[in-house]
């Protein structure tokens, strides 16, 4: 029974792409507020440390049956197995974290230092670090990343206050700039995600959308009707030229 509950809770995340990749399900079922720290070592960017805070409904489902000592609290040890299941399930989806150097995609190693914590406000947060497969020079131009679910089953947003930090070792004059997604890009990427999931020629949920604006015809995705972005905000690390 314990394993069933763990798989059910983690499956909300692990099955996100497959369950979300239909026009009927093109709206979020899980909400995540994310925080990120860009990590530096010896003059290079080495990875991204993240904290994902889940909505209350997902939290309630995830923690059910995990209070093994019955004290009404959920410590890191009680949540360790769920953290492992979530991390294992997210592997297939690249942890919904996409980094680039300019337009060139960057790969990550498997996550490290992952754990869950539960607050007295009834909120569950997943902490983990994604190391880059190959470190990037700290002063390289064009390092950027985004955290999002292409299927929009999970709605990611950055925390409202200080959502992105540069870790110790970041060069002086560097800062993280957050770029709002472009409406036209959202439409195209959402269509691409649906076409890839449903097969070539299937058409996206926003077929007939005008790429020059927000006006659409035909089917409209839940993402568009809710005024939310399936692509997410892009974080670019910019360094002043000396």
Long-range contacts (C-beta under 8 A, 24 or more apart in sequence): 1-65, 2-65, 5-64, 5-65, 5-66, 6-81, 6-82, 6-85, 7-85, 8-61, 9-58, 9-61, 9-62, 9-63, 9-64, 9-82, 9-85, 10-62, 10-82, 10-85, 10-86, 10-88, 10-89, 11-89, 12-58, 12-61, 12-62, 13-86, 13-89, 13-90, 13-154, 14-86, 14-88, 14-89, 14-90, 14-92, 14-93, 15-89, 16-93, 16-149, 16-151, 16-153, 16-154, 17-92, 17-93, 17-149, 17-150, 17-151, 17-153, 17-197, 18-151, 18-197, 19-151, 19-153, 20-149, 20-151, 20-152, 20-153, 20-154, 21-151, 21-153, 21-193, 21-194, 21-197, 21-198, 22-194, 22-197, 22-198, 23-194, 23-205, 23-219, 23-221, 25-151, 25-153, 25-222, 26-151, 26-152, 26-190, 26-194, 26-205, 26-221, 26-222, 26-223, 26-230, 27-152, 27-221, 27-222, 27-223, 27-225, 27-226, 28-152, 28-153, 28-154, 28-155, 28-222, 28-223, 28-226, 28-228, 29-153, 29-154, 30-54, 30-55, 30-58, 30-153, 30-154, 30-155, 31-55, 31-58, 31-154, 31-155, 31-157, 32-154, 32-155, 32-156, 32-157, 33-156, 33-157, 33-158, 33-159, 34-147, 34-156, 34-157, 34-158, 34-159, 34-163, 35-158, 35-159, 35-162, 35-163, 35-164, 35-165, 36-145, 36-147, 36-158, 36-163, 36-164, 36-165, 36-235, 37-164, 37-165, 37-166, 37-167, 38-143, 38-164, 38-165, 38-166, 38-167, 38-170, 38-176, 38-237, 39-129, 39-131, 39-167, 40-138, 40-166, 40-167, 40-168, 40-169, 40-170, 41-135, 41-169, 42-169, 43-137, 43-138, 43-139, 43-169, 43-171, 44-135, 44-136, 44-137, 44-138, 45-132, 45-135, 45-136, 45-137, 45-138, 45-140, 45-143, 45-237, 46-131, 46-132, 46-135, 47-108, 47-109, 47-129, 47-130, 47-131, 47-132, 48-97, 48-99, 48-129, 48-130, 48-145, 49-113, 49-127, 49-128, 49-129, 49-130, 49-167, 50-97, 50-126, 50-127, 50-128, 50-129, 50-130, 50-147, 51-125, 51-126, 51-127, 52-125, 52-126, 53-123, 53-124, 53-125, 53-159, 54-123, 54-124, 54-125, 54-126, 56-122, 56-123, 58-124, 59-118, 59-122, 59-123, 59-124, 60-122, 62-124, 63-118, 63-124, 73-118, 74-118, 76-115, 76-116, 76-117, 79-115, 79-116, 79-117, 79-118, 79-124, 80-115, 80-116, 82-116, 83-114, 83-115, 83-116, 83-126, 84-114, 86-116, 86-126, 87-111, 87-114, 87-128, 93-149, 95-128, 95-130, 96-147, 96-148, 96-149, 96-154, 96-156, 97-130, 97-145, 97-146, 97-147, 98-145, 98-146, 98-147, 98-148, 99-132, 99-143, 99-144, 99-145, 100-142, 100-143, 100-144, 100-145, 101-136, 101-140, 101-142, 101-143, 101-144, 102-141, 102-142, 103-142, 106-132, 106-133, 106-134, 106-136, 107-132, 107-133, 107-134, 108-132, 108-133, 109-133, 138-169, 138-170, 138-171, 138-174, 138-239, 139-171, 139-174, 139-239, 141-239, 142-236, 143-236, 143-237, 144-234, 144-235, 144-236, 144-237, 145-234, 145-235, 146-231, 146-232, 146-233, 146-234, 146-235, 147-232, 148-229, 148-230, 148-231, 148-232, 149-230, 150-189, 150-190, 150-193, 150-230, 150-231, 151-193, 151-197, 151-230, 152-190, 152-221, 152-222, 152-223, 152-228, 152-230, 155-228, 156-232, 157-232, 157-233, 158-233, 158-235, 164-235, 166-237, 171-239, 173-239, 173-240, 173-242, 174-237, 174-238, 174-239, 174-240, 175-237, 175-238, 175-239, 176-235, 176-236, 176-237, 176-238, 177-235, 177-236, 177-237, 177-238, 178-233, 178-234, 178-235, 178-236, 179-233, 179-234, 179-235, 179-236, 180-233, 181-229, 181-231, 181-232, 181-233, 181-234, 183-213, 183-214, 184-211, 184-212, 184-213, 185-231, 186-223, 186-224, 186-229, 186-230, 186-231, 187-211, 187-216, 187-224, 189-230, 189-231, 190-221, 190-223, 190-224, 190-230, 190-231, 193-230
